[in-house]
Amino acid sequence: MKVSLFITCLADVFYPNVGKSTVELLEKLGCEVDFPKQQTCCGQPAYNSGYDKETKEVAKHMINTFEHAEYVVAPSGSCIAMFHEYEHLFHEEEWKEKARNLVRKSYELTQFLVDVLKVEKVNACLKGCATYHKSCHMTRLLGVRDAPMKLLGNVSDLQTVQLPHDYDCCGFGGTFSVKMAPISEQMVDEKIKHIEKTEADILIGSDCGCLMNIGGRINRLRKPIQVMHIAEILNKEME
């Protein structure tokens, strides 16, 4: 099975180990992974700020970039959810259909593992106590809710604890955290209080934006909580 990696901006710039873990995990499961170098941002920041004309150009570029792909997989539910918005940017039926074709073959990582590869156990092992943050776009827009927990439930030596109010936004929201910084700060502080109630030493998430926001605040508050992307967890092997 051939998979084209959509690395996403945040993984590419800030979390290269997430991309590395994603590729290694897919290869362990028998996938042939390629990386189209022409890929760019999915256009979500521009789209959320109302720049439809500019987003349309990005959408065309990304559709053409992954046109050859059998499957497109990204370690981000938010960015894959953005692909689902492309169709609404176009009036031309030709581009609408191209956008639909991209959506049909594009998956968030855990969604791809569980729904396409039919895998729930990847022989990962990590000793510790963890809680999982459910990101807004992945759960509410993309509809991926159960796949991450099915996979985490099969990680050897990992104890998982339910995060109180796990569906609450962390306050990132892309441009929201910049435009509404005081509100965003209060939201992430509330999220961290809920994380602390679990007494977990690891926070796991599936979107780098959320992890950057929560992890950044955890670091500033000097909290002893490790922040990890689910790809990094699933790629851990027994030492």
Residue frames as qw, qx, qy, qz and C-alpha x, y, z in Angstrom:
[[0.000, 0.887, 0.461, 0.000, 0.00, 0.00, 0.00],
 [0.448, 0.280, 0.007, 0.849, 1.41, 3.39, -1.04],
 [0.266, -0.843, -0.409, 0.226, 1.01, 6.36, 1.28],
 [0.350, 0.571, -0.022, 0.743, 1.94, 9.99, 0.65],
 [0.430, -0.470, -0.491, 0.594, 2.87, 11.85, 3.82],
 [0.002, -0.821, -0.170, -0.545, 1.30, 15.25, 4.37],
 [0.533, 0.009, -0.525, 0.663, 3.69, 16.53, 7.00],
 [0.228, -0.894, -0.379, -0.067, 1.76, 19.76, 7.92],
 [0.201, 0.817, -0.200, 0.502, 3.42, 23.08, 8.80],
 [0.514, -0.733, 0.314, -0.316, 3.74, 22.60, 12.55],
 [0.949, -0.175, 0.230, 0.127, 5.19, 19.09, 12.33],
 [0.726, 0.535, -0.001, 0.432, 7.61, 20.21, 9.62],
 [0.158, 0.767, -0.223, 0.580, 8.86, 23.29, 11.48],
 [0.377, -0.625, 0.417, -0.542, 8.42, 22.52, 15.18],
 [0.771, -0.244, 0.522, -0.272, 7.85, 18.77, 15.59],
 [0.470, 0.507, -0.653, -0.309, 10.04, 16.87, 13.09],
 [0.107, -0.189, 0.957, -0.194, 10.03, 13.80, 15.35],
 [0.617, 0.312, 0.487, -0.534, 6.28, 13.54, 14.83],
 [0.655, 0.582, -0.282, -0.390, 6.83, 13.26, 11.08],
 [0.209, 0.469, -0.858, 0.021, 9.66, 10.78, 11.59],
 [0.357, -0.026, 0.842, -0.403, 7.54, 8.66, 13.94],
 [0.696, 0.426, 0.201, -0.543, 4.64, 8.71, 11.47],
 [0.576, 0.563, -0.531, -0.262, 6.81, 7.45, 8.62],
 [0.061, 0.348, -0.919, 0.177, 8.49, 4.76, 10.73],
 [0.513, 0.106, 0.679, -0.514, 5.15, 3.55, 12.07],
 [0.733, 0.488, 0.001, -0.473, 3.59, 3.31, 8.61],
 [0.456, 0.543, -0.694, -0.126, 6.62, 1.48, 7.25],
 [0.204, -0.221, 0.898, -0.320, 6.51, -1.02, 10.12],
 [0.609, 0.295, 0.566, -0.471, 2.93, -1.75, 9.10],
 [0.595, 0.193, 0.703, 0.338, 3.96, -2.49, 5.52],
 [0.350, 0.891, 0.249, -0.148, 3.23, 0.84, 3.83],
 [0.607, 0.182, 0.205, 0.746, 5.46, 2.37, 1.18],
 [0.112, -0.873, -0.286, 0.379, 5.74, 6.04, 2.11],
 [0.502, 0.372, 0.199, 0.755, 6.65, 8.91, -0.20],
 [0.206, -0.688, -0.289, 0.634, 6.95, 12.62, 0.49],
 [0.412, 0.722, 0.355, 0.429, 5.81, 15.09, -2.20],
 [0.472, -0.220, -0.156, 0.840, 8.23, 17.99, -1.77],
 [0.019, 0.399, 0.323, 0.858, 5.89, 20.51, -3.43],
 [0.390, -0.669, -0.632, -0.036, 3.44, 20.40, -0.50],
 [0.074, 0.398, -0.220, 0.887, 2.79, 23.55, 1.49],
 [0.239, 0.094, 0.601, -0.757, 0.37, 24.72, 4.17],
 [0.154, 0.434, 0.882, 0.099, -3.17, 23.42, 3.77],
 [0.014, -0.432, -0.308, -0.847, -4.41, 27.02, 3.79],
 [0.400, -0.612, -0.676, 0.095, -6.32, 26.84, 7.06],
 [0.292, -0.453, -0.263, 0.800, -4.93, 30.07, 8.63],
 [0.046, 0.047, -0.342, -0.937, -5.91, 32.07, 5.54],
 [0.316, -0.385, -0.757, -0.422, -9.30, 30.34, 5.28],
 [0.394, -0.582, -0.635, 0.321, -10.16, 30.97, 8.92],
 [0.201, -0.446, -0.109, 0.865, -9.24, 34.62, 8.49],
 [0.441, 0.718, 0.362, -0.398, -11.59, 35.07, 5.53],
 [0.086, 0.635, -0.520, -0.564, -9.04, 35.06, 2.69],
 [0.828, 0.252, 0.472, -0.167, -10.95, 32.73, 0.38],
 [0.611, 0.762, -0.191, -0.095, -9.21, 33.87, -2.83],
 [0.053, 0.694, -0.709, 0.110, -5.76, 33.11, -1.41],
 [0.611, -0.182, 0.730, -0.245, -6.96, 29.82, 0.10],
 [0.831, 0.471, 0.172, -0.242, -8.33, 28.78, -3.28],
 [0.474, 0.733, -0.488, 0.001, -4.86, 29.05, -4.83],
 [0.231, -0.474, 0.813, -0.247, -3.38, 26.98, -2.00],
 [0.771, 0.102, 0.527, -0.342, -6.14, 24.39, -2.40],
 [0.773, 0.598, -0.130, -0.165, -5.44, 24.02, -6.13],
 [0.230, 0.685, -0.680, 0.126, -1.75, 23.58, -5.40],
 [0.411, -0.304, 0.797, -0.322, -2.34, 20.92, -2.75],
 [0.842, 0.301, 0.303, -0.330, -4.87, 19.07, -4.91],
 [0.675, 0.657, -0.333, -0.047, -2.31, 18.93, -7.73],
 [0.038, -0.635, 0.738, -0.224, 0.49, 17.96, -5.33],
 [0.441, -0.145, 0.839, -0.284, -1.35, 14.88, -4.05],
 [0.726, 0.344, -0.140, -0.580, -3.14, 14.01, -7.27],
 [0.539, 0.376, -0.747, -0.099, -0.86, 10.99, -7.81],
 [0.186, -0.324, 0.795, -0.478, -1.32, 9.62, -4.29],
 [0.454, -0.229, -0.841, -0.186, -3.06, 6.36, -3.48],
 [0.489, -0.734, -0.460, 0.103, -3.56, 7.51, 0.13],
 [0.166, 0.628, -0.245, 0.720, -2.66, 10.75, 1.90],
 [0.679, -0.536, -0.467, 0.182, -1.93, 10.52, 5.63],
 [0.118, 0.665, -0.241, 0.697, -1.19, 13.35, 8.06],
 [0.438, -0.232, -0.703, 0.510, -0.42, 13.43, 11.80],
 [0.081, 0.157, 0.240, -0.955, -3.13, 16.09, 12.17],
 [0.188, 0.561, 0.806, -0.034, -6.89, 15.84, 12.18],
 [0.073, 0.773, 0.176, -0.605, -7.15, 19.61, 11.82],
 [0.028, 0.500, -0.535, -0.680, -5.24, 19.77, 8.54],
 [0.079, 0.160, 0.931, 0.319, -7.07, 16.79, 7.04],
 [0.141, 0.679, 0.639, -0.334, -10.35, 18.45, 8.07],
 [0.077, 0.657, -0.145, -0.736, -9.24, 21.49, 6.05],
 [0.065, -0.088, 0.823, 0.557, -9.13, 19.31, 2.94],
 [0.107, 0.519, 0.847, -0.036, -12.86, 18.77, 3.44],
 [0.083, 0.765, 0.249, -0.589, -13.40, 22.53, 3.07],
 [0.216, -0.268, 0.548, 0.762, -11.76, 22.74, -0.36],
 [0.175, 0.438, 0.815, 0.335, -14.88, 21.72, -2.26],
 [0.021, -0.840, -0.493, 0.226, -16.75, 24.74, -0.91],
 [0.238, -0.600, 0.186, 0.741, -14.16, 27.15, -2.33],
 [0.134, -0.119, 0.690, 0.701, -14.86, 26.30, -5.95],
 [0.594, 0.418, 0.174, -0.665, -17.70, 27.08, -8.34],
 [0.503, 0.449, -0.629, -0.386, -16.19, 25.00, -11.15],
 [0.947, -0.136, 0.087, -0.280, -17.44, 21.40, -11.03],
 [0.783, 0.408, -0.410, 0.229, -14.06, 20.15, -12.30],
 [0.170, 0.484, -0.592, 0.621, -12.25, 21.52, -9.23],
 [0.677, -0.342, 0.274, -0.591, -15.05, 20.47, -6.91],
 [0.983, 0.052, -0.130, -0.119, -14.64, 16.87, -8.07],
 [0.594, 0.448, -0.503, 0.439, -10.86, 17.06, -7.72],
 [0.221, -0.495, 0.495, -0.679, -11.35, 18.30, -4.16],
 [0.874, -0.190, 0.125, -0.429, -13.73, 15.41, -3.43],
 [0.894, 0.260, -0.345, 0.119, -11.17, 12.95, -4.78],
 [0.255, 0.511, -0.574, 0.587, -8.54, 14.33, -2.42],
 [0.546, -0.384, 0.380, -0.640, -10.90, 13.94, 0.53],
 [0.951, 0.005, -0.132, -0.280, -11.74, 10.33, -0.40],
 [0.863, 0.194, -0.354, 0.303, -8.12, 9.26, -0.04],
 [0.167, 0.560, -0.421, 0.694, -6.97, 11.51, 2.83],
 [0.749, -0.502, -0.431, -0.036, -6.81, 10.39, 6.47],
 [0.310, -0.783, 0.429, -0.327, -5.57, 11.47, 9.86],
 [0.212, 0.449, -0.862, 0.099, -2.98, 8.97, 11.11],
 [0.311, -0.040, 0.855, -0.414, -5.04, 7.06, 13.71],
 [0.694, 0.404, 0.178, -0.568, -8.06, 7.10, 11.40],
 [0.576, 0.534, -0.561, -0.261, -5.93, 5.50, 8.68],
 [0.037, 0.322, -0.923, 0.207, -4.52, 2.83, 11.00],
 [0.398, 0.129, 0.770, -0.482, -7.89, 1.75, 12.40],
 [0.632, 0.505, 0.272, -0.521, -10.27, 2.32, 9.46],
 [0.614, 0.636, -0.379, -0.274, -8.04, 1.51, 6.46],
 [0.305, 0.449, -0.833, 0.109, -5.30, -0.81, 7.72],
 [0.824, -0.357, -0.297, -0.323, -7.69, -2.36, 10.27],
 [0.612, 0.120, -0.574, 0.530, -4.97, -2.25, 12.91],
 [0.459, -0.817, -0.091, -0.337, -5.57, -1.49, 16.59],
 [0.750, -0.589, 0.217, 0.208, -2.39, -2.97, 18.06],
 [0.539, 0.790, -0.268, 0.120, 0.97, -1.75, 16.74],
 [0.876, -0.127, -0.276, 0.375, 3.16, -3.48, 19.38],
 [0.121, 0.717, -0.234, 0.645, 4.09, -0.19, 21.02],
 [0.703, -0.431, -0.474, 0.309, 5.38, -0.07, 24.59],
 [0.132, 0.567, -0.216, 0.784, 5.74, 2.88, 26.94],
 [0.468, -0.408, -0.681, 0.388, 5.80, 2.79, 30.71],
 [0.041, 0.038, -0.182, 0.982, 3.86, 5.63, 32.29],
 [0.130, 0.615, 0.710, -0.318, 0.49, 7.17, 33.10],
 [0.110, 0.032, 0.385, 0.916, -1.08, 9.27, 30.35],
 [0.331, 0.621, 0.547, -0.453, -4.20, 11.24, 29.57],
 [0.371, 0.254, 0.617, 0.645, -5.47, 12.14, 26.09],
 [0.160, 0.517, 0.144, -0.828, -6.63, 15.54, 24.83],
 [0.466, 0.506, 0.695, 0.212, -9.30, 15.41, 22.09],
 [0.136, -0.217, 0.197, 0.946, -8.72, 18.24, 19.64],
 [0.428, 0.487, 0.327, -0.688, -11.71, 20.16, 18.34],
 [0.484, 0.507, -0.408, -0.585, -11.28, 19.87, 14.57],
 [0.169, 0.223, -0.953, -0.116, -10.36, 16.19, 14.68],
 [0.124, 0.252, 0.903, -0.324, -13.37, 15.15, 16.74],
 [0.324, 0.585, 0.434, -0.603, -16.02, 17.67, 15.69],
 [0.433, 0.649, -0.257, -0.570, -15.20, 18.35, 12.04],
 [0.313, 0.390, -0.829, -0.251, -13.38, 15.21, 10.92],
 [0.855, -0.196, -0.082, -0.474, -15.41, 12.92, 13.19],
 [0.673, 0.214, -0.665, 0.244, -12.45, 10.88, 14.49],
 [0.527, -0.645, 0.199, -0.517, -13.28, 10.03, 18.10],
 [0.921, -0.316, 0.178, -0.141, -12.56, 6.38, 18.94],
 [0.839, 0.434, -0.247, 0.216, -9.48, 5.48, 16.90],
 [0.163, 0.681, -0.527, 0.481, -6.88, 7.13, 19.16],
 [0.575, -0.449, 0.498, -0.469, -8.15, 5.44, 22.31],
 [0.986, 0.112, 0.022, -0.120, -8.38, 2.03, 20.61],
 [0.688, 0.525, -0.363, 0.345, -4.71, 2.32, 19.70],
 [0.061, -0.628, 0.522, -0.575, -3.58, 3.72, 23.05],
 [0.815, -0.325, 0.243, -0.415, -5.48, 0.98, 24.86],
 [0.988, 0.125, -0.021, 0.092, -3.14, -1.56, 23.26],
 [0.327, 0.731, -0.463, 0.380, 0.15, 0.16, 24.16],
 [0.802, -0.217, -0.498, 0.247, 1.98, -2.13, 26.59],
 [0.524, -0.249, -0.412, 0.702, 2.73, -0.74, 30.07],
 [0.011, -0.226, -0.057, -0.972, 0.82, 2.49, 29.39],
 [0.043, -0.540, -0.756, 0.367, -1.91, 3.40, 31.84],
 [0.004, 0.365, 0.330, 0.870, -4.48, 5.83, 30.42],
 [0.048, -0.460, -0.641, 0.613, -6.70, 8.05, 32.55],
 [0.163, 0.746, 0.569, 0.307, -9.80, 9.85, 31.30],
 [0.229, 0.061, -0.083, 0.968, -9.26, 13.60, 31.01],
 [0.091, 0.644, 0.609, -0.453, -12.11, 15.59, 32.64],
 [0.325, 0.837, 0.134, -0.420, -13.94, 17.77, 30.10],
 [0.572, -0.194, 0.575, 0.552, -11.76, 16.27, 27.36],
 [0.412, 0.612, 0.556, 0.384, -13.89, 17.84, 24.62],
 [0.101, -0.940, -0.115, 0.306, -13.20, 21.39, 25.84],
 [0.586, 0.731, -0.083, 0.338, -11.05, 23.48, 23.51],
 [0.725, -0.269, -0.174, 0.609, -7.49, 24.13, 24.68],
 [0.082, -0.889, -0.098, 0.441, -7.67, 27.74, 23.50],
 [0.435, -0.220, 0.516, 0.704, -5.41, 27.42, 20.46],
 [0.453, 0.732, 0.474, -0.186, -7.79, 27.68, 17.51],
 [0.604, 0.416, 0.273, 0.623, -5.02, 28.91, 15.22],
 [0.168, 0.480, 0.033, 0.860, -5.44, 32.66, 14.80],
 [0.530, -0.730, -0.330, -0.278, -7.82, 32.73, 17.79],
 [0.755, -0.452, -0.199, 0.431, -4.90, 32.33, 20.21],
 [0.434, 0.101, 0.074, 0.892, -3.24, 35.37, 18.61],
 [0.128, -0.510, -0.296, -0.797, -6.28, 37.61, 18.26],
 [0.639, -0.619, -0.132, -0.438, -7.84, 36.65, 21.59],
 [0.483, 0.350, -0.687, 0.415, -4.74, 35.94, 23.67],
 [0.261, -0.312, 0.571, -0.713, -6.19, 36.71, 27.15],
 [0.845, -0.021, 0.099, -0.526, -9.18, 34.41, 26.56],
 [0.814, 0.321, -0.484, 0.004, -6.94, 31.74, 25.04],
 [0.204, 0.420, -0.714, 0.521, -4.69, 31.87, 28.09],
 [0.547, -0.205, 0.468, -0.663, -7.61, 31.31, 30.46],
 [0.910, 0.155, -0.124, -0.364, -8.82, 28.38, 28.36],
 [0.692, 0.362, -0.595, 0.192, -5.44, 26.64, 28.30],
 [0.081, -0.391, 0.668, -0.628, -5.00, 27.23, 32.04],
 [0.766, -0.090, 0.267, -0.578, -8.33, 25.51, 32.62],
 [0.881, 0.290, -0.353, -0.126, -7.22, 22.64, 30.40],
 [0.397, 0.433, -0.696, 0.412, -4.01, 22.22, 32.41],
 [0.431, -0.304, 0.540, -0.656, -5.97, 22.13, 35.68],
 [0.913, 0.072, 0.038, -0.401, -7.99, 19.25, 34.27],
 [0.727, 0.416, -0.530, 0.133, -4.81, 17.47, 33.17],
 [0.050, 0.454, -0.691, 0.561, -3.35, 17.85, 36.66],
 [0.709, -0.211, 0.311, -0.597, -6.47, 16.28, 38.19],
 [0.935, 0.184, -0.257, -0.161, -5.70, 13.04, 36.37],
 [0.578, -0.664, 0.464, 0.101, -2.23, 12.90, 38.00],
 [0.890, 0.374, 0.151, 0.211, -0.90, 11.69, 34.63],
 [0.450, -0.614, 0.296, 0.576, 2.74, 12.35, 33.82],
 [0.249, -0.025, 0.645, 0.722, 2.16, 12.35, 30.05],
 [0.473, 0.584, 0.266, -0.604, -0.30, 14.37, 27.97],
 [0.389, 0.066, 0.771, 0.500, -1.02, 12.84, 24.56],
 [0.429, 0.640, 0.181, -0.611, -2.66, 14.58, 21.60],
 [0.683, 0.302, 0.588, 0.312, -3.11, 14.10, 17.86],
 [0.353, 0.860, 0.195, 0.312, -2.73, 17.69, 16.67],
 [0.611, 0.050, -0.196, 0.765, 0.52, 19.63, 16.96],
 [0.065, -0.596, -0.084, -0.796, -1.33, 22.94, 17.31],
 [0.695, -0.636, -0.170, -0.288, -3.01, 21.83, 20.51],
 [0.870, -0.243, -0.176, 0.391, 0.19, 20.29, 21.81],
 [0.428, 0.357, -0.083, 0.826, 2.16, 23.45, 21.06],
 [0.293, -0.653, -0.065, -0.696, -0.38, 25.57, 22.91],
 [0.815, -0.548, -0.110, -0.151, -0.79, 23.29, 25.93],
 [0.864, -0.049, -0.146, 0.479, 2.88, 22.30, 26.02],
 [0.306, 0.523, -0.099, 0.789, 4.04, 25.89, 25.81],
 [0.452, -0.680, 0.026, -0.576, 1.86, 26.87, 28.74],
 [0.923, -0.352, -0.138, 0.075, 2.96, 23.82, 30.73],
 [0.711, 0.192, -0.169, 0.655, 6.59, 24.83, 30.20],
 [0.030, 0.608, -0.091, 0.788, 5.95, 28.43, 31.26],
 [0.662, -0.591, 0.042, -0.459, 4.18, 27.23, 34.40],
 [0.104, 0.510, -0.824, 0.222, 6.99, 24.71, 35.01],
 [0.855, -0.130, 0.241, -0.441, 4.62, 21.76, 35.35],
 [0.255, -0.411, 0.865, 0.135, 6.23, 18.28, 35.39],
 [0.758, 0.372, 0.470, -0.258, 4.09, 16.92, 32.55],
 [0.286, -0.232, 0.698, 0.614, 5.56, 15.49, 29.36],
 [0.588, 0.561, 0.143, -0.565, 3.70, 16.35, 26.15],
 [0.299, -0.201, 0.838, 0.410, 3.75, 13.81, 23.30],
 [0.580, 0.279, -0.315, -0.697, 2.05, 13.33, 19.96],
 [0.887, -0.025, 0.356, -0.292, 0.25, 10.01, 19.53],
 [0.792, 0.538, -0.287, 0.023, 2.54, 9.10, 16.63],
 [0.129, 0.630, -0.674, 0.364, 5.50, 9.24, 19.02],
 [0.633, -0.266, 0.577, -0.442, 3.67, 6.97, 21.48],
 [0.926, 0.245, 0.167, -0.234, 2.66, 4.41, 18.87],
 [0.661, 0.628, -0.388, 0.135, 6.21, 4.32, 17.50],
 [0.288, -0.655, 0.626, -0.309, 7.73, 3.50, 20.90],
 [0.840, 0.086, -0.530, -0.074, 9.14, 0.01, 21.20],
 [0.821, -0.569, -0.012, 0.043, 10.23, -2.00, 24.23],
 [0.184, 0.836, -0.488, 0.170, 13.75, -0.95, 25.22]]
